[in-house]
Amino acid sequence: MVAKCFKKILLLLFITGAIQANAQEGKKSELQQWKDFIENARLIARQERHLMDSIVHIKAENALQRKEFVLESDELTLKHGEHGYVNCTTNFIALHDGRATVQISPFQSGGGPNGVGGITVEGTPTGLKMETDKKGITRLSMNVTGNGISAQVTVTLSPSDNRATATIIPNFNSLNVTLDGQLVPFKESSVFKGTTF
């Protein structure tokens, strides 16, 4: 709804700007008028992108505050720097109804303990702490304990959009994992949860 209203406002601003620009361009060549028109269109597109980034950032920050979010990961980094791109529907961290879920499924062919190419663990989050620094970077840290998981988890949200990074540091081994992706409200997520460990 907000996005549709926003697009209508931008279109109206764009048309108004084009009309004003044309009124002032009486003596400019047709080629120059087209160049100016294209430049104005690019400027408006950049402004629209910036505004949309701001909207998704606000939604992501609110989801963190409500503790009802999913970080849909499209990148995975292991302790020694091994890095790969992964499917964001099967690699995620979620916080919902007072439960934390961590699913890491780097193998696209399926299988694994969770049936979707990896492992899914759930636990109870404790010691939740959220803070925003002077640069606008928001961090949520928590301990997650349950069957198959005992780890410190820190989610860091970008100050300009909904890109986020989650670092998972297990308490009983050094197999750290970092997930990068988009943080969305839980209700807007499209992840697929496998069988819990």
Secondary structure by P-SEA (a helix, b strand, c coil): caaaaaaaaaaaaaaaaaaaaaaaaccccaaaaaaaaaaaaaaaaaaaaaaaaaaaaaaaaaaaaaccccccccbbbcccccccccccccccccccccbbbbbbbccccccccccccbbbbbbbbcccccccccccbbbbbbbbbccccbbbbbbbbbcccccbbbbbbbccccbbbbbbccccccccccccccccc
